[in-house]
Amino acid sequence: MSQNIEIIDLGFSVADAEEIKFKFDGADLVLEFNDWQENHITIKCENTLGFKFQNAEYELSESELFDSCHIVQDSEWVKEHLKQGEAWEGENWLHYKLNFNAAGVVEVLCSKLAKT
């Protein structure tokens, strides 16, 4: 089965966000940015196994929007971590793709992502 990308509502907007900052302690990733209304947003990604950032936009699917949050179902990235023993069974691993349109793209592989 191939990857399926779905637009999801995580309770915050990534459209036109600015000043993206990352903090990684070896277990959890904290992502901070200012949204389009200049609200400071903090997101915690628990049990982070990997994350990617780049300025250039790219699509994993034609169904993506460049200013939205997505979840990647049947993720090849998750499968590779399980195959190599870098992710443990019994956890619900999630592959998120956050398209910030004005500030790049962030992908995160973790067990939970929530606004704090």
N, CA, C and O atoms as a GROMACS GRO file, in nm:
protein
  464
    1MET      N    1   0.085  -0.119   0.000
    1MET     CA    2   0.000   0.000   0.000
    1MET      C    3   0.089   0.124   0.000
    1MET      O    4   0.191   0.128   0.069
    2SER      N    5   0.051   0.224  -0.075
    2SER     CA    6   0.132   0.346  -0.085
    2SER      C    7   0.089   0.449   0.019
    2SER      O    8  -0.018   0.441   0.078
    3GLN      N    9   0.178   0.545   0.040
    3GLN     CA   10   0.150   0.652   0.134
    3GLN      C   11   0.025   0.729   0.093
    3GLN      O   12  -0.003   0.746  -0.025
    4ASN      N   13  -0.050   0.774   0.194
    4ASN     CA   14  -0.169   0.854   0.172
    4ASN      C   15  -0.156   0.979   0.259
    4ASN      O   16  -0.139   0.967   0.380
    5ILE      N   17  -0.165   1.096   0.200
    5ILE     CA   18  -0.148   1.221   0.273
    5ILE      C   19  -0.285   1.284   0.296
    5ILE      O   20  -0.362   1.305   0.202
    6GLU      N   21  -0.315   1.315   0.423
    6GLU     CA   22  -0.443   1.375   0.460
    6GLU      C   23  -0.421   1.509   0.527
    6GLU      O   24  -0.330   1.523   0.610
    7ILE      N   25  -0.502   1.607   0.493
    7ILE     CA   26  -0.500   1.736   0.561
    7ILE      C   27  -0.567   1.718   0.697
    7ILE      O   28  -0.674   1.658   0.706
    8ILE      N   29  -0.503   1.770   0.803
    8ILE     CA   30  -0.559   1.757   0.937
    8ILE      C   31  -0.558   1.893   1.008
    8ILE      O   32  -0.481   1.982   0.975
    9ASP      N   33  -0.648   1.905   1.106
    9ASP     CA   34  -0.655   2.025   1.189
    9ASP      C   35  -0.592   1.991   1.323
    9ASP      O   36  -0.645   1.910   1.399
   10LEU      N   37  -0.479   2.053   1.353
   10LEU     CA   38  -0.409   2.029   1.479
   10LEU      C   39  -0.438   2.137   1.583
   10LEU      O   40  -0.378   2.137   1.690
   11GLY      N   41  -0.528   2.228   1.552
   11GLY     CA   42  -0.564   2.334   1.646
   11GLY      C   43  -0.482   2.460   1.633
   11GLY      O   44  -0.488   2.548   1.719
   12PHE      N   45  -0.405   2.470   1.525
   12PHE     CA   46  -0.326   2.590   1.498
   12PHE      C   47  -0.305   2.599   1.347
   12PHE      O   48  -0.323   2.502   1.275
   13SER      N   49  -0.266   2.718   1.302
   13SER     CA   50  -0.242   2.740   1.160
   13SER      C   51  -0.093   2.757   1.134
   13SER      O   52  -0.023   2.825   1.210
   14VAL      N   53  -0.045   2.696   1.026
   14VAL     CA   54   0.095   2.714   0.985
   14VAL      C   55   0.106   2.812   0.869
   14VAL      O   56   0.217   2.847   0.829
   15ALA      N   57  -0.006   2.856   0.814
   15ALA     CA   58  -0.006   2.948   0.701
   15ALA      C   59   0.061   3.080   0.740
   15ALA      O   60   0.028   3.140   0.842
   16ASP      N   61   0.154   3.124   0.658
   16ASP     CA   62   0.222   3.252   0.676
   16ASP      C   63   0.293   3.265   0.811
   16ASP      O   64   0.312   3.376   0.860
   17ALA      N   65   0.331   3.154   0.871
   17ALA     CA   66   0.403   3.157   0.999
   17ALA      C   67   0.543   3.215   0.978
   17ALA      O   68   0.598   3.212   0.868
   18GLU      N   69   0.598   3.268   1.087
   18GLU     CA   70   0.731   3.328   1.084
   18GLU      C   71   0.810   3.286   1.206
   18GLU      O   72   0.754   3.235   1.304
   19GLU      N   73   0.941   3.306   1.199
   19GLU     CA   74   1.032   3.286   1.312
   19GLU      C   75   1.022   3.145   1.370
   19GLU      O   76   1.003   3.128   1.491
   20ILE      N   77   1.037   3.044   1.286
   20ILE     CA   78   1.033   2.905   1.330
   20ILE      C   79   1.161   2.872   1.406
   20ILE      O   80   1.272   2.902   1.360
   21LYS      N   81   1.143   2.811   1.523
   21LYS     CA   82   1.257   2.770   1.606
   21LYS      C   83   1.236   2.624   1.648
   21LYS      O   84   1.124   2.580   1.670
   22PHE      N   85   1.348   2.550   1.657
   22PHE     CA   86   1.347   2.410   1.696
   22PHE      C   87   1.430   2.391   1.823
   22PHE      O   88   1.534   2.455   1.840
   23LYS      N   89   1.384   2.303   1.912
   23LYS     CA   90   1.462   2.260   2.028
   23LYS      C   91   1.444   2.109   2.037
   23LYS      O   92   1.332   2.060   2.045
   24PHE      N   93   1.555   2.035   2.034
   24PHE     CA   94   1.549   1.890   2.041
   24PHE      C   95   1.639   1.843   2.154
   24PHE      O   96   1.758   1.875   2.156
   25ASP      N   97   1.583   1.767   2.249
   25ASP     CA   98   1.660   1.721   2.365
   25ASP      C   99   1.702   1.574   2.354
   25ASP      O  100   1.745   1.514   2.453
   26GLY      N  101   1.690   1.518   2.236
   26GLY     CA  102   1.724   1.378   2.216
   26GLY      C  103   1.605   1.285   2.228
   26GLY      O  104   1.614   1.168   2.193
   27ALA      N  105   1.494   1.336   2.278
   27ALA     CA  106   1.371   1.257   2.290
   27ALA      C  107   1.251   1.331   2.232
   27ALA      O  108   1.174   1.276   2.154
   28ASP      N  109   1.235   1.457   2.272
   28ASP     CA  110   1.120   1.537   2.228
   28ASP      C  111   1.168   1.657   2.147
   28ASP      O  112   1.272   1.716   2.176
   29LEU      N  113   1.090   1.692   2.046
   29LEU     CA  114   1.115   1.811   1.966
   29LEU      C  115   1.013   1.916   2.005
   29LEU      O  116   0.893   1.887   2.013
   30VAL      N  117   1.058   2.037   2.030
   30VAL     CA  118   0.969   2.150   2.054
   30VAL      C  119   0.986   2.246   1.937
   30VAL      O  120   1.097   2.287   1.904
   31LEU      N  121   0.874   2.279   1.876
   31LEU     CA  122   0.871   2.368   1.760
   31LEU      C  123   0.796   2.494   1.801
   31LEU      O  124   0.684   2.485   1.853
   32GLU      N  125   0.856   2.610   1.777
   32GLU     CA  126   0.792   2.738   1.811
   32GLU      C  127   0.789   2.826   1.687
   32GLU      O  128   0.882   2.825   1.606
   33PHE      N  129   0.681   2.902   1.673
   33PHE     CA  130   0.670   2.996   1.563
   33PHE      C  131   0.561   3.098   1.595
   33PHE      O  132   0.483   3.081   1.688
   34ASN      N  133   0.557   3.205   1.516
   34ASN     CA  134   0.449   3.304   1.527
   34ASN      C  135   0.356   3.282   1.409
   34ASN      O  136   0.400   3.278   1.294
   35ASP      N  137   0.226   3.268   1.439
   35ASP     CA  138   0.131   3.243   1.331
   35ASP      C  139   0.097   3.373   1.258
   35ASP      O  140   0.151   3.479   1.290
   36TRP      N  141   0.009   3.365   1.161
   36TRP     CA  142  -0.023   3.479   1.076
   36TRP      C  143  -0.087   3.594   1.153
   36TRP      O  144  -0.088   3.707   1.104
   37GLN      N  145  -0.140   3.568   1.273
   37GLN     CA  146  -0.197   3.674   1.357
   37GLN      C  147  -0.098   3.718   1.464
   37GLN      O  148  -0.135   3.790   1.558
   38GLU      N  149   0.028   3.675   1.450
   38GLU     CA  150   0.136   3.707   1.542
   38GLU      C  151   0.118   3.645   1.681
   38GLU      O  152   0.174   3.695   1.778
   39ASN      N  153   0.040   3.536   1.690
   39ASN     CA  154   0.029   3.459   1.813
   39ASN      C  155   0.149   3.365   1.821
   39ASN      O  156   0.186   3.303   1.721
   40HIS      N  157   0.210   3.355   1.939
   40HIS     CA  158   0.322   3.263   1.958
   40HIS      C  159   0.266   3.122   1.980
   40HIS      O  160   0.186   3.101   2.070
   41ILE      N  161   0.309   3.027   1.898
   41ILE     CA  162   0.262   2.890   1.904
   41ILE      C  163   0.378   2.800   1.944
   41ILE      O  164   0.488   2.813   1.890
   42THR      N  165   0.354   2.710   2.039
   42THR     CA  166   0.452   2.611   2.080
   42THR      C  167   0.390   2.473   2.064
   42THR      O  168   0.279   2.447   2.110
   43ILE      N  169   0.464   2.384   1.997
   43ILE     CA  170   0.419   2.248   1.970
   43ILE      C  171   0.522   2.153   2.029
   43ILE      O  172   0.642   2.174   2.012
   44LYS      N  173   0.476   2.050   2.098
   44LYS     CA  174   0.566   1.947   2.150
   44LYS      C  175   0.542   1.818   2.074
   44LYS      O  176   0.428   1.772   2.062
   45CYS      N  177   0.649   1.759   2.024
   45CYS     CA  178   0.645   1.631   1.953
   45CYS      C  179   0.713   1.528   2.042
   45CYS      O  180   0.836   1.530   2.056
   46GLU      N  181   0.635   1.439   2.102
   46GLU     CA  182   0.689   1.341   2.196
   46GLU      C  183   0.750   1.222   2.124
   46GLU      O  184   0.703   1.181   2.018
   47ASN      N  185   0.856   1.167   2.183
   47ASN     CA  186   0.925   1.050   2.127
   47ASN      C  187   0.962   1.072   1.980
   47ASN      O  188   0.931   0.990   1.894
   48THR      N  189   1.027   1.183   1.953
   48THR     CA  190   1.064   1.217   1.816
   48THR      C  191   1.178   1.127   1.768
   48THR      O  192   1.286   1.123   1.827
   49LEU      N  193   1.152   1.055   1.659
   49LEU     CA  194   1.253   0.968   1.598
   49LEU      C  195   1.326   1.037   1.484
   49LEU      O  196   1.437   0.998   1.448
   50GLY      N  197   1.264   1.139   1.426
   50GLY     CA  198   1.327   1.213   1.318
   50GLY      C  199   1.250   1.338   1.285
   50GLY      O  200   1.129   1.346   1.309
   51PHE      N  201   1.320   1.435   1.230
   51PHE     CA  202   1.254   1.555   1.180
   51PHE      C  203   1.337   1.613   1.068
   51PHE      O  204   1.459   1.596   1.062
   52LYS      N  205   1.268   1.683   0.977
   52LYS     CA  206   1.331   1.742   0.860
   52LYS      C  207   1.279   1.884   0.842
   52LYS      O  208   1.162   1.912   0.870
   53PHE      N  209   1.366   1.972   0.797
   53PHE     CA  210   1.326   2.107   0.762
   53PHE      C  211   1.392   2.144   0.630
   53PHE      O  212   1.508   2.111   0.606
   54GLN      N  213   1.318   2.213   0.546
   54GLN     CA  214   1.379   2.273   0.428
   54GLN      C  215   1.296   2.393   0.384
   54GLN      O  216   1.175   2.398   0.407
   55ASN      N  217   1.363   2.488   0.320
   55ASN     CA  218   1.294   2.608   0.271
   55ASN      C  219   1.211   2.581   0.147
   55ASN      O  220   1.102   2.637   0.132
   56ALA      N  221   1.259   2.496   0.058
   56ALA     CA  222   1.189   2.470  -0.068
   56ALA      C  223   1.064   2.385  -0.044
   56ALA      O  224   1.067   2.287   0.032
   57GLU      N  225   0.955   2.423  -0.108
   57GLU     CA  226   0.831   2.346  -0.098
   57GLU      C  227   0.841   2.221  -0.183
   57GLU      O  228   0.907   2.221  -0.287
   58TYR      N  229   0.778   2.114  -0.140
   58TYR     CA  230   0.771   1.990  -0.217
   58TYR      C  231   0.644   1.915  -0.178
   58TYR      O  232   0.591   1.934  -0.068
   59GLU      N  233   0.598   1.831  -0.265
   59GLU     CA  234   0.475   1.755  -0.242
   59GLU      C  235   0.506   1.606  -0.232
   59GLU      O  236   0.589   1.554  -0.306
   60LEU      N  237   0.437   1.540  -0.141
   60LEU     CA  238   0.435   1.395  -0.137
   60LEU      C  239   0.311   1.344  -0.210
   60LEU      O  240   0.303   1.228  -0.248
   61SER      N  241   0.213   1.436  -0.229
   61SER     CA  242   0.086   1.401  -0.292
   61SER      C  243   0.024   1.526  -0.353
   61SER      O  244   0.046   1.638  -0.306
   62GLU      N  245  -0.053   1.506  -0.458
   62GLU     CA  246  -0.125   1.618  -0.520
   62GLU      C  247  -0.236   1.671  -0.430
   62GLU      O  248  -0.286   1.781  -0.454
   63SER      N  249  -0.274   1.596  -0.326
   63SER     CA  250  -0.382   1.640  -0.237
   63SER      C  251  -0.334   1.738  -0.130
   63SER      O  252  -0.416   1.789  -0.054
   64GLU      N  253  -0.205   1.764  -0.122
   64GLU     CA  254  -0.151   1.856  -0.022
   64GLU      C  255  -0.184   2.002  -0.052
   64GLU      O  256  -0.205   2.039  -0.168
   65LEU      N  257  -0.186   2.082   0.053
   65LEU     CA  258  -0.194   2.228   0.040
   65LEU      C  259  -0.064   2.285   0.096
   65LEU      O  260  -0.008   2.231   0.191
   66PHE      N  261  -0.017   2.394   0.038
   66PHE     CA  262   0.110   2.452   0.080
   66PHE      C  263   0.100   2.537   0.207
   66PHE      O  264   0.200   2.594   0.250
   67ASP      N  265  -0.018   2.546   0.266
   67ASP     CA  266  -0.034   2.624   0.388
   67ASP      C  267  -0.113   2.547   0.494
   67ASP      O  268  -0.193   2.606   0.567
   68SER      N  269  -0.089   2.416   0.502
   68SER     CA  270  -0.168   2.330   0.590
   68SER      C  271  -0.085   2.222   0.657
   68SER      O  272   0.030   2.196   0.620
   69CYS      N  273  -0.146   2.159   0.758
   69CYS     CA  274  -0.085   2.045   0.828
   69CYS      C  275  -0.139   1.917   0.767
   69CYS      O  276  -0.255   1.908   0.728
   70HIS      N  277  -0.052   1.817   0.759
   70HIS     CA  278  -0.088   1.689   0.699
   70HIS      C  279  -0.037   1.574   0.785
   70HIS      O  280   0.060   1.589   0.860
   71ILE      N  281  -0.103   1.460   0.773
   71ILE     CA  282  -0.053   1.337   0.831
   71ILE      C  283  -0.032   1.240   0.715
   71ILE      O  284  -0.113   1.233   0.623
   72VAL      N  285   0.078   1.166   0.721
   72VAL     CA  286   0.112   1.072   0.615
   72VAL      C  287   0.077   0.932   0.665
   72VAL      O  288   0.142   0.878   0.754
   73GLN      N  289  -0.027   0.874   0.607
   73GLN     CA  290  -0.069   0.738   0.641
   73GLN      C  291   0.016   0.638   0.564
   73GLN      O  292   0.057   0.667   0.451
   74ASP      N  293   0.044   0.523   0.622
   74ASP     CA  294   0.127   0.419   0.559
   74ASP      C  295   0.263   0.476   0.518
   74ASP      O  296   0.313   0.449   0.409
   75SER      N  297   0.320   0.555   0.606
   75SER     CA  298   0.445   0.626   0.581
   75SER      C  299   0.564   0.532   0.560
   75SER      O  300   0.588   0.442   0.639
   76GLU      N  301   0.635   0.556   0.452
   76GLU     CA  302   0.758   0.481   0.424
   76GLU      C  303   0.863   0.514   0.530
   76GLU      O  304   0.944   0.429   0.565
   77TRP      N  305   0.864   0.638   0.579
   77TRP     CA  306   0.958   0.682   0.682
   77TRP      C  307   0.937   0.603   0.811
   77TRP      O  308   1.033   0.557   0.873
   78VAL      N  309   0.810   0.587   0.852
   78VAL     CA  310   0.778   0.507   0.971
   78VAL      C  311   0.821   0.362   0.949
   78VAL      O  312   0.885   0.303   1.035
   79LYS      N  313   0.786   0.306   0.834
   79LYS     CA  314   0.821   0.166   0.804
   79LYS      C  315   0.972   0.143   0.812
   79LYS      O  316   1.016   0.040   0.862
   80GLU      N  317   1.051   0.238   0.762
   80GLU     CA  318   1.197   0.223   0.765
   80GLU      C  319   1.250   0.224   0.908
   80GLU      O  320   1.341   0.149   0.940
   81HIS      N  321   1.194   0.309   0.994
   81HIS     CA  322   1.236   0.312   1.134
   81HIS      C  323   1.201   0.181   1.205
   81HIS      O  324   1.280   0.130   1.284
   82LEU      N  325   1.082   0.126   1.177
   82LEU     CA  326   1.043  -0.002   1.236
   82LEU      C  327   1.134  -0.114   1.185
   82LEU      O  328   1.179  -0.198   1.264
   83LYS      N  329   1.162  -0.116   1.057
   83LYS     CA  330   1.246  -0.218   0.996
   83LYS      C  331   1.386  -0.219   1.057
   83LYS      O  332   1.443  -0.326   1.078
   84GLN      N  333   1.441  -0.102   1.085
   84GLN     CA  334   1.576  -0.091   1.139
   84GLN      C  335   1.581  -0.100   1.292
   84GLN      O  336   1.688  -0.092   1.351
   85GLY      N  337   1.464  -0.116   1.356
   85GLY     CA  338   1.461  -0.127   1.502
   85GLY      C  339   1.476   0.006   1.573
   85GLY      O  340   1.505   0.009   1.693
   86GLU      N  341   1.459   0.116   1.501
   86GLU     CA  342   1.470   0.249   1.561
   86GLU      C  343   1.338   0.297   1.621
   86GLU      O  344   1.335   0.394   1.696
   87ALA      N  345   1.230   0.230   1.589
   87ALA     CA  346   1.098   0.256   1.647
   87ALA      C  347   1.051   0.126   1.710
   87ALA      O  348   1.079   0.018   1.658
   88TRP      N  349   0.982   0.136   1.820
   88TRP     CA  350   0.940   0.015   1.890
   88TRP      C  351   0.794  -0.016   1.861
   88TRP      O  352   0.712   0.074   1.839
   89GLU      N  353   0.763  -0.143   1.862
   89GLU     CA  354   0.626  -0.191   1.840
   89GLU      C  355   0.539  -0.149   1.958
   89GLU      O  356   0.590  -0.128   2.068
   90GLY      N  357   0.411  -0.138   1.935
   90GLY     CA  358   0.317  -0.104   2.042
   90GLY      C  359   0.293   0.045   2.056
   90GLY      O  360   0.206   0.086   2.132
   91GLU      N  361   0.369   0.126   1.984
   91GLU     CA  362   0.351   0.272   1.985
   91GLU      C  363   0.284   0.312   1.854
   91GLU      O  364   0.308   0.251   1.750
   92ASN      N  365   0.202   0.413   1.860
   92ASN     CA  366   0.136   0.464   1.739
   92ASN      C  367   0.223   0.573   1.679
   92ASN      O  368   0.212   0.689   1.717
   93TRP      N  369   0.310   0.537   1.584
   93TRP     CA  370   0.401   0.633   1.523
   93TRP      C  371   0.330   0.713   1.415
   93TRP      O  372   0.258   0.658   1.333
   94LEU      N  373   0.351   0.843   1.417
   94LEU     CA  374   0.284   0.935   1.326
   94LEU      C  375   0.386   1.016   1.247
   94LEU      O  376   0.487   1.062   1.301
   95HIS      N  377   0.357   1.033   1.121
   95HIS     CA  378   0.442   1.112   1.031
   95HIS      C  379   0.363   1.237   0.994
   95HIS      O  380   0.263   1.229   0.922
   96TYR      N  381   0.407   1.352   1.043
   96TYR     CA  382   0.342   1.479   1.015
   96TYR      C  383   0.422   1.557   0.912
   96TYR      O  384   0.545   1.550   0.908
   97LYS      N  385   0.351   1.630   0.828
   97LYS     CA  386   0.414   1.720   0.732
   97LYS      C  387   0.344   1.855   0.745
   97LYS      O  388   0.224   1.866   0.717
   98LEU      N  389   0.419   1.955   0.788
   98LEU     CA  390   0.365   2.089   0.811
   98LEU      C  391   0.418   2.180   0.701
   98LEU      O  392   0.537   2.211   0.697
   99ASN      N  393   0.329   2.224   0.614
   99ASN     CA  394   0.366   2.311   0.502
   99ASN      C  395   0.342   2.456   0.543
   99ASN      O  396   0.229   2.505   0.540
  100PHE      N  397   0.450   2.523   0.582
  100PHE     CA  398   0.441   2.661   0.632
  100PHE      C  399   0.432   2.765   0.521
  100PHE      O  400   0.435   2.884   0.551
  101ASN      N  401   0.422   2.728   0.400
  101ASN     CA  402   0.420   2.808   0.278
  101ASN      C  403   0.518   2.926   0.276
  101ASN      O  404   0.597   2.935   0.182
  102ALA      N  405   0.517   3.013   0.371
  102ALA     CA  406   0.607   3.130   0.370
  102ALA      C  407   0.740   3.102   0.440
  102ALA      O  408   0.833   3.182   0.430
  103ALA      N  409   0.750   2.988   0.511
  103ALA     CA  410   0.870   2.964   0.593
  103ALA      C  411   0.923   2.821   0.581
  103ALA      O  412   0.997   2.776   0.668
  104GLY      N  413   0.887   2.750   0.476
  104GLY     CA  414   0.943   2.617   0.455
  104GLY      C  415   0.850   2.503   0.492
  104GLY      O  416   0.730   2.522   0.514
  105VAL      N  417   0.909   2.385   0.499
  105VAL     CA  418   0.836   2.261   0.526
  105VAL      C  419   0.906   2.187   0.641
  105VAL      O  420   1.028   2.176   0.643
  106VAL      N  421   0.825   2.137   0.736
  106VAL     CA  422   0.877   2.057   0.846
  106VAL      C  423   0.806   1.922   0.844
  106VAL      O  424   0.684   1.915   0.834
  107GLU      N  425   0.885   1.815   0.853
  107GLU     CA  426   0.829   1.682   0.870
  107GLU      C  427   0.879   1.628   1.003
  107GLU      O  428   0.995   1.648   1.040
  108VAL      N  429   0.790   1.559   1.076
  108VAL     CA  430   0.825   1.505   1.207
  108VAL      C  431   0.770   1.363   1.217
  108VAL      O  432   0.657   1.336   1.178
  109LEU      N  433   0.852   1.274   1.270
  109LEU     CA  434   0.812   1.137   1.301
  109LEU      C  435   0.814   1.123   1.453
  109LEU      O  436   0.921   1.127   1.514
  110CYS      N  437   0.697   1.107   1.513
  110CYS     CA  438   0.687   1.104   1.659
  110CYS      C  439   0.564   1.023   1.702
  110CYS      O  440   0.487   0.976   1.618
  111SER      N  441   0.547   1.007   1.834
  111SER     CA  442   0.431   0.934   1.884
  111SER      C  443   0.314   1.026   1.917
  111SER      O  444   0.199   0.981   1.924
  112LYS      N  445   0.342   1.155   1.936
  112LYS     CA  446   0.235   1.249   1.969
  112LYS      C  447   0.281   1.390   1.936
  112LYS      O  448   0.395   1.427   1.965
  113LEU      N  449   0.192   1.469   1.876
  113LEU     CA  450   0.219   1.610   1.847
  113LEU      C  451   0.103   1.690   1.904
  113LEU      O  452  -0.013   1.664   1.872
  114ALA      N  453   0.133   1.788   1.989
  114ALA     CA  454   0.026   1.867   2.050
  114ALA      C  455   0.074   2.009   2.078
  114ALA      O  456   0.190   2.032   2.111
  115LYS      N  457  -0.018   2.102   2.065
  115LYS     CA  458   0.007   2.241   2.101
  115LYS      C  459   0.013   2.248   2.253
  115LYS      O  460  -0.069   2.188   2.322
  116THR      N  461   0.112   2.322   2.305
  116THR     CA  462   0.124   2.334   2.452
  116THR      C  463   0.083   2.471   2.498
  116THR      O  464   0.086   2.499   2.617
   0.00000   0.00000   0.00000
